[in-house]
Amino acid sequence: MKILDVRFIPGPNIYVSKPILVARVDLEELTERDSNEFPGFVDRLIEHLPGVTDHHCAKGMPGGFVERLREGTYFGHVLEHVTLELTDRIDAPAYFGKTLYAGRAGLYDVVMECHAPEAMTRLIAVAADLIQALVDGRPFSLDAALEDAADIHRRHRLGPSTAAIVREAEARGIPWRRILGGSFVQLGTGKWAKRIEATIGPETSAVAVDIACNKAYTKAVLKEAGVPVPDGGTALSEEEAARIAQDVGLPVTVKPVHGNQGRGVSVCVNTESEVREAYRRAAEIDPEVIVERWVPGLQYRILVVRGRMVAASLRHPPRVVGDGVHQVRELIELENMDPRRGVGHEKPLTRIPIDEVVLRQLRAQGLDLEAVPAAGRVVVLRDSANLSTGGTAEDVSDRVHPDQRWLCERAARAVGLDICGVDLMTPDIARPVNEVGAVVLEINAAPGIRMHEFPSEGAARNAGRAIVDALFPPGHPTRVPLYAVTGTNGKTTTTRMIAHILQSCGETVGAATTDGIYVGGRKIVEGDTTGPSSARTVLAHPDVTAAVLETARGGVIRGGLGYDRADVAVLTNISLDHIGQDQIETLEDLIFVKSLVAERVYPGGAVVLNADDPSLVELAGRLRRRIVFFSMRPDNPVVLRHLAIGGTAILAKDGWILERTGARTWPIVRVVAVPVACRGAAGFHVANALAAAAACRAGGIPRSQIAHALRRFGREVDNPGRTNLYRVGRSYVMVDYGHNPHSFAAIGQLVQQWPGPRVTGVIGVPGDRDDSIIQAAGTEAARHFQRIWVKEDRDTRGRERGEVARLLTEAVRGVNARLPLYTRLEETKALREAVSSSLPGELVVVFYEKKSPILQTLEELGAERVWDWPRASGRRQSAREVRHLWQTTLQ
């Protein structure tokens, strides 16, 4: 068994709304072998992983999977369940799994819910090794392998502070995503997005962080602001440290200027020799060392967010209590068995390490690790009370005296941090400062909030909520409106129309299309950008105030959606295309993929569907969101039933684009006023305009604004590469991206109204389409064009050169054996030949693979852009009439 490939899909996908890992697996020698063929395999598996006995599997009850194992099941299925069971062993539980045939015997895609991709990647390899060992009857060290995976999980999971913030963002419906792993996270989208790293926020001052990270700077700033701090100074040598200690008076605290988590800190140092030793320890962290008067009292951590105290904790150094029986080492081991303690930050508390600091602290108390403390004796294990070294925290938020609160808030403002932890030393935080005294020891940038969220004692405080509320005050926008467009044909034009309408409303629109990513009308990324990574690019752009995302099948299958939910989803149509790709074998498979866009819509959002497409009408019945239909047939029974129950539809009727809700009707714009509709001749573009208008009305855009924008849509800057018309000498060229039977038919119907002497097609279809799709495209072309040049894409997508051309040629000949038919595989050569042999007034339609070479060829041929569609008459016009018509309509 071999893991060939692993990919992580972080967002909603065709399998489940949660993140998943997809592993392509080759079963190799276990191909077409079942689990019951290997004596003892099932029992050995249960011995290693008793938890699998609880797996339901398709049986729908505990024990169902084991029953399948004993009956005999394939090893891809076994790998899925073993991996899921292992996730629970490293505290990264996953419950969803699915194993899918991947195109040949022994090849499977194992799909599993995944919130820890780095660890899950390791776990599936461990699972494969374990299964192979059990099949072979070999021993397997599972614990060691799991510890490695658990360590990977600890290193890559969200830290506790970031996780708390993310939980609160989710609770408020704020979209979020990790950036390159770690604790670097984006909250919100577009203009409203904010990036955080743990508790460092977007408005955290870099200068303030530098101050907080330098204890000498911090003391100087606080002292200047009148905040009480311990007397002391900075030493660069033992002698200087000893002198400062003598000046301020013993005992002292010695600590590095730059340091964290209590490293190199010595407190209550009582002699000169101890000062020198403490200096040497601190200097290992930083050659600059602070020596300051030791202040008795209790250690408190105050969390201040935007100048306001949010939570307060009394911190206790790690300690154990003797029982007269166990050694200190054993007492530490017992304490570390507390389920609240874990490695690093994985649990509310951290395991107490045994290191030189602990040994030194024990010696100061006359103890060592083998000593047996008397019952009830408290053994303090280190001076510092940091949670990261085993300390504990007690919530005291409700006991903080207003004076103490004000002191901490004033200290935070003095340093300039919007989110910080104030280390306060005072005998009693519940009493006024002028009675008991208090000093600020340090100010911490990026403070951990684990102690407040999960205190050892006292009430938990929702520090994550306080930070999220500071970033996004209640009522403040957190995300930009998102329109998602999918379908077989018309996606790009509909996306561009929606973007154009929104842009005309003053929005800075981020649009991802087949042609590239645009922000504010300017292209920032070239190429086909209809996948999830492009969606994330749009939603991360700080200028974007509205997003429109063309969402293609391939990206959805391979990478899921690049967003969580949309406000409006648009499905233009679904027809046969992409059959044979990515395990899509039927139209139903294609509908299943596209329907994900319709399913991932916010509550209160809308789904725009083509009422003239039976597949989408059927889909409407499965959706739980408001439906807005559009239709080219105002008498469509689906629309009439929808209107009868008070629904909304956008319709084309009597030369108008209309909105209807129930019995009420509002005109939006005349069809002939929409340039891209070619005076109404381009029915597919009329349908696209209906879809765009429906989406924008669902998004709250006024009808008047939609009409204004549609009247201006159709120029080259608005819809490049879609039914763009050029004059080349005495003939004309239309450039379009059609590449399937449905689009050939739609363009064919349009050009039937061409007033010139004939229409020629330069056709090609991508090589990754099924033979039947390619042949159907050739058949459609033969029905609509009077001459045809067959060309091929430069990228044959796995086919032999000339194979697609042969299939197209056979299909054309099957319809009309006498049709003038030529084969030129290179598309610019095919275009040149078609144009050079054209009649005056003839139209040559070229369906391109890459737009740039076609436009370059047209430029070389002296082409001029033509903006308006001619008025058709009841007869074919002469070349002279055509020339006159175009001369009068050119701008």
Order of alpha helices (4+ residues) and beta strands (2+ residues): beta-beta-alpha-alpha-alpha-beta-beta-alpha-alpha-alpha-beta-beta-beta-alpha-alpha-beta-alpha-beta-beta-alpha-beta-beta-beta-beta-alpha-beta-beta-alpha-beta-beta-alpha-beta-alpha-beta-alpha-alpha-beta-alpha-beta-beta-beta-alpha-beta-alpha-beta-alpha-beta-alpha-beta-alpha-beta-beta-beta-alpha-alpha-beta-beta-alpha-beta-alpha-beta-alpha-beta-alpha-beta-alpha-beta-alpha
